[in-house]
């Protein structure tokens, strides 16, 4: 089955007609304002639509961070995290959904950069420091370290 574009301007009825999974005739595929003129076709279309929506989910939007981590401290308000960041030499890392591999790579690189700066000064990083690629739940939709539990969507 070909992949279909799920943008807001794609009418699933047109997809149903183009694929014609039941081999229906032209008269049975006539559309009306909300579905199909033929009630049997409309019922079949509703089943098709449920499967179509299940296999073509709406794109997820990137949510804002739900918390920030500075060192081993978790801040629920960004202003507290920013104050803590200014007082310490540790990075401020946003926590929350990160559903793209590039976001996981960015957070991992940020952590490794910070870790390398500590190695240069012979300081030891906290054991619960965040590194999505190594310490998280290994799910691409969650960047909360195991030490603090995970939240999945």
Beta strands, then each sheet from edge to edge (+ up, - down):
strand 1: 67-70
strand 2: 73-75
strand 3: 92-95
sheet 1: 2+ 1- 3+
end
